[in-house]
Amino acid sequence: MAEDRTLPGWPKKKLVKDVRRQLSSYGIRPSRSSCWRATWSWAAAIAQSYYHEHWPLASEIATQYILLMLADVQNLGMLKLPYRATEVIPAEVAALLPDLDSHPLVPVLTSSRRRATNLRNDTGPSEPQFTLDGPASAGG
């Protein structure tokens, strides 16, 4: 079977096609971006870690791609939930995320906005205060 020689590790074309099909079922069309190449580099490293080369499943490689895309969006500072996301939860969302308050991503996705709101509501001194997000004045 032919290999895709443009990707790290030269995966089989069928595997690349299966990963693309898996992602497209969720409306994701991977491009030849750095995340796409990093995904295949990661999968190739996993495949070569076995005594006999064994590639991860297409669904596992698709999961790696989604994880890398989320990390990229978070690095750009764009991965945020709305302020009231943990307070206003429709039943269908609650069914998908039964433990939303204890989910490990929720504090990360909502903390920067909550911190900024707490600073605006603070009635302390009027001198500027600094957070990890940058300078913010206490008066609003």
C-alpha positions as CSV (number, residue, x, y, z in Angstrom):
1,M,0.0,0.0,0.0
2,A,1.2,3.5,-0.7
3,E,2.5,5.9,1.9
4,D,1.9,9.6,2.3
5,R,5.5,10.8,2.1
6,T,4.6,14.4,2.9
7,L,3.8,13.6,6.5
8,P,6.2,12.5,9.3
9,G,6.6,8.8,9.6
10,W,5.1,8.1,6.1
11,P,1.7,6.8,7.2
12,K,-0.4,4.7,4.9
13,K,-2.6,6.8,2.7
14,K,-5.6,4.8,3.9
15,L,-4.8,5.8,7.5
16,V,-4.6,9.5,6.5
17,K,-7.9,9.2,4.7
18,D,-9.5,7.5,7.7
19,V,-8.3,10.2,10.0
20,R,-9.7,12.9,7.7
21,R,-13.0,11.0,7.5
22,Q,-13.1,10.8,11.3
23,L,-12.5,14.5,11.6
24,S,-15.0,15.4,8.9
25,S,-17.7,13.6,10.7
26,Y,-17.4,16.4,13.3
27,G,-17.2,19.1,10.6
28,I,-13.4,19.5,11.0
29,R,-11.4,19.7,7.8
30,P,-7.7,19.5,8.7
31,S,-5.3,21.6,6.6
32,R,-1.6,21.2,6.1
33,S,-1.0,23.3,9.2
34,S,1.7,23.0,11.8
35,C,-0.9,21.2,14.0
36,W,-1.6,18.6,11.3
37,R,2.1,17.9,10.9
38,A,2.7,17.8,14.6
39,T,-0.2,15.3,15.0
40,W,1.5,13.0,12.5
41,S,4.9,13.5,14.1
42,W,3.4,12.5,17.5
43,A,1.6,9.5,16.0
44,A,4.8,8.4,14.2
45,A,6.7,8.6,17.5
46,I,4.0,6.4,19.1
47,A,4.1,4.0,16.2
48,Q,7.9,3.7,16.4
49,S,7.8,3.2,20.1
50,Y,6.6,-0.4,19.6
51,Y,9.0,-3.3,18.8
52,H,7.1,-3.8,15.5
53,E,5.8,-0.5,14.2
54,H,2.1,-0.1,15.0
55,W,0.2,3.1,14.2
56,P,-2.5,4.4,16.5
57,L,-6.1,4.0,15.4
58,A,-7.6,6.7,13.1
59,S,-9.9,7.9,16.0
60,E,-6.8,8.2,18.3
61,I,-4.9,10.3,15.8
62,A,-8.0,12.5,15.2
63,T,-8.2,13.0,19.0
64,Q,-4.5,14.0,19.0
65,Y,-5.3,16.6,16.3
66,I,-8.3,18.0,18.2
67,L,-6.2,18.2,21.4
68,L,-3.4,20.1,19.5
69,M,-5.9,22.4,17.9
70,L,-7.4,23.3,21.3
71,A,-3.9,23.8,22.8
72,D,-3.1,26.2,19.8
73,V,-6.4,28.1,20.4
74,Q,-5.6,28.3,24.1
75,N,-2.1,29.6,23.4
76,L,-3.6,32.4,21.3
77,G,-5.8,33.3,24.3
78,M,-9.1,32.6,22.4
79,L,-10.2,29.5,24.3
80,K,-12.8,30.9,26.7
81,L,-16.3,30.0,27.9
82,P,-18.9,32.7,28.4
83,Y,-18.9,34.2,31.9
84,R,-22.2,32.4,32.9
85,A,-21.4,29.1,31.2
86,T,-21.3,27.2,34.5
87,E,-24.5,29.0,35.8
88,V,-26.8,28.7,32.8
89,I,-26.8,25.1,31.6
90,P,-29.5,23.7,29.3
91,A,-30.6,20.1,30.0
92,E,-29.0,18.7,26.8
93,V,-25.7,20.2,27.8
94,A,-26.0,18.9,31.3
95,A,-26.6,15.4,29.9
96,L,-23.4,15.7,27.9
97,L,-21.3,17.2,30.7
98,P,-22.8,15.7,34.0
99,D,-20.0,17.0,36.2
100,L,-19.5,20.4,34.6
101,D,-18.4,22.1,37.9
102,S,-15.7,19.5,38.5
103,H,-14.6,19.2,34.9
104,P,-10.9,20.0,34.7
105,L,-11.2,22.4,31.8
106,V,-13.9,24.7,33.2
107,P,-11.7,26.6,35.7
108,V,-9.1,27.2,33.0
109,L,-11.7,28.4,30.5
110,T,-13.5,30.7,32.9
111,S,-10.9,31.9,35.3
112,S,-9.4,34.8,33.3
113,R,-12.8,36.4,32.8
114,R,-13.9,35.9,36.4
115,R,-10.6,37.5,37.5
116,A,-11.2,40.6,35.3
117,T,-14.7,40.9,36.6
118,N,-13.6,40.7,40.2
119,L,-11.0,43.5,39.6
120,R,-13.7,45.7,38.1
121,N,-16.0,45.2,41.1
122,D,-13.2,45.8,43.6
123,T,-13.6,49.1,45.6
124,G,-10.0,49.2,46.7
125,P,-7.4,51.8,45.9
126,S,-7.6,53.5,42.6
127,E,-4.0,52.8,41.6
128,P,-3.5,50.3,38.7
129,Q,-3.4,46.6,39.5
130,F,-1.7,44.0,37.4
131,T,-2.9,40.5,36.6
132,L,-1.5,37.8,34.4
133,D,-3.7,39.1,31.6
134,G,-2.0,42.6,31.7
135,P,-2.6,45.9,33.4
136,A,-6.1,46.7,34.7
137,S,-7.3,49.6,36.7
138,A,-9.2,49.0,39.9
139,G,-11.9,51.6,39.2
140,G,-13.0,50.0,36.0
